[in-house]
Amino acid sequence: MHSVYSSSIGGNDKRYCEIGFSFTISQSGQVMLGAPGGYYFTGLFYSVALSEVEAKYPNSSSTMLWSVNSELVTQDYRMKKYEDGYRGYSVAFGEFNEDSTSPEYVVGIPNVRLTQGGVEILTRILTRKFRILWTISSEQVASYFGHTVAVADINGDGKDDILVGAPLFMERRSDGKLYEVGRVYLYLQWRSPNPYTTPWQKLTGTDIYGRFGMAIAPLGDIDQDGYIDIAIGAPFAGQDGGGQVYIYRGHSEGLSASPSQILKSPFSESAGFGFAIRGASDIDFNGYPDVLVGAFRANKVAVYRAQPMIRLKAHLSIPEVLDSEMKTCPGAQASCFNIQMCVGMLGKNIPSEIELNAELQLDHMKQKFGRRVLLQQTNQPSQLFQLKLSKRIPLTCKNVTAYLRDQADFKDKLSAIVVSLNFSLTFFSRAGILQPILSGQLMVQEQTRIILDCGEDNICIPDLKLSAHTNEAFLLIGAENVVLIQITATNAGEGAYETELLVELPFGAYFQRANSSAQKLICNFRKENETQLVSCEVGNPMKSHTEIKLDLELSVSQLEDANSSIVFVLQLKR
């Protein structure tokens, strides 16, 4: 009966139209209404000027239906490809050709081509008909591709882009099984010769049966960064299946790969939160677009007011290099230097005055007790400051003094000293004013380094040499032998930092002590795998044209299984 009915005059049947199942209104006042049940579920859509609908509104309250002569409607119901396609399931306006005087029509057809699903971009021609410009096809059968369509300039290039939802998309995971998670596709206009053949970006849901992509809504620029942000609904996602809405930030290359914010259902029951979303409307007139989220099972709508965005612009100034030889601190005991912190604010409809927490961290890549620079006033590597900004004084600066610790107190002279400054908002409570959100340069960092004994280029090229001898001509088997190795280490090149002498001990040899008349030695015994080593620090730095003589005393026994000689391996390493 179905095939007979659809192939006969019944194909023009509009009794099941469901007109208004989807709708949109363009900025120029053009109305577009989807009717996926029209033409016996082939689907259709109408387009008409809103002004004409209002002009033809009947004066009599008894009249419930009226027509508008200028309305446009699709009439290609006899085309086989649209059979049971649900054309008009979703609709949107956009600009996709060179004629900016009239918008194009974006239509979702989620069941077209035997459930393959698709989206059409159409334009109006002079004969009051529609012509297809492009067709977008789905990558997966029965994913309901085209269930939702949305149009917005995502990447800020002045051209409209298209987002398509496929809430029944199934993802194959690492266990080889398919899971229904939903997917949203982004098509950027004119980014490639065939922009609607391959999506520019795919966003995939994570919750099984969450129906990610069932609603898509452009929100406007909620973070005031110059790009349109997007909300995607998954009405059955979340721990209790109550629904969630995911906020994605727009940027020059599309959308953020992960959501910047997730709105969870505020309703206790399984509400279907995220089934419908509307954005880009400033409900409270604070200059920022707000978001409405529908929860069909709870029969409620949640309203989210956008918080004002305060953009920070910060600057941190420190010297490029630190000279440990320049004792500039009061009393000339250490090398002092100045740190300048500056921060300014800007934004739309922001509070007249705010207070920031500014956390200064010195040498923050090191552990707290191993930091090489400290604040002069507190002898600590970090401090929290309160900085006030206002519309009257939108920029403020603060100077503090820090110092470089004595080089004998730390080993690392080579790596950069990183100084960071982090900002956060102090407690904010104003009647009738939403707490603002900080954005922009919430963290800035700069780095400096210690001037080395390495010439003008500050790149060290040492020339290390090592010699050693012992006066022991032979060792006695079965006795406790004492061996004295006399070692000479020289550096004929530029400074060598973190230089150490490594001595590999054979079996039966044990470290006793090491002495040097020139400097205090720090030697340690350690094991690396099965190798016994003695390491001695001989210079940090081992300066240019330095010669260090040291005596290494060892005890040697257990020679019963030894060969005719034993070997000590010495290495000068930096």
QUIRAQUI-V664379 format. One line per field, one symbol per residue. ss: DSSP state (@ for helix, = for strand, . for the rest). A space follows every 10 residues. Layout:
BEGIN
ss: ???
END
This chain:
BEGIN
ss: .@@@@@@.@@ @@........ .====....= =====..@@@ @.=======@ @@@@@..... .......... .==......@ @@....=..= ====...... ...======. .@@@@..=== =====...== =======... .......=== ==........ ======...= ==.....=== ..=====... .......... ====...... ....====== ........== ====...... ...=====.= =..==..... ====...... ..======== =........= =====....= ====....== =======... ==........ ....====== ======.... ..======== ==.....@@@ ..===..... .========= ....====== ====..@@@. ......==== =====....= ..=...==== ..======== .......... ...======= .......... ========== =....=..== =====...== =====..... .=======.. =========. .=...===== ======.... ........== ===.
END
